[in-house]
Amino acid sequence: MSYTQRKALAGEIAKRCVEQGYTEKSPEFVPCIKAETEGEIARRRRASAREDMAAANEVDVTCRPFFGAIRCN
């Protein structure tokens, strides 16, 4: 992840906390940032695991002409 992407993500996380009603000066803001960051990491790990499982389950399909039709296996 590039610096620009990280900066954008940090802004999104801060925005989520503000939308929940925390201001940057409130004592709950930092714990909110930490919780949202941990949640984002967990979501990305789950997505990565799903992608890995999908890739492992991919089946190669080969199609060939067979007496005027196409057969795939």
Sequence and secondary structure as in RCSB ss.txt:
>XXXX:A:sequence
MSYTQRKALAGEIAKRCVEQGYTEKSPEFVPCIKAETEGEIARRRRASAREDMAAANEVDVTCRPFFGAIRCN
>XXXX:A:secstr
  HHHHHHHHHHHHHHHHHTT  TTSTTHHHHHHHHHHHHHHHHHHHHHHHHHHHHT     EEEETTEEEE 
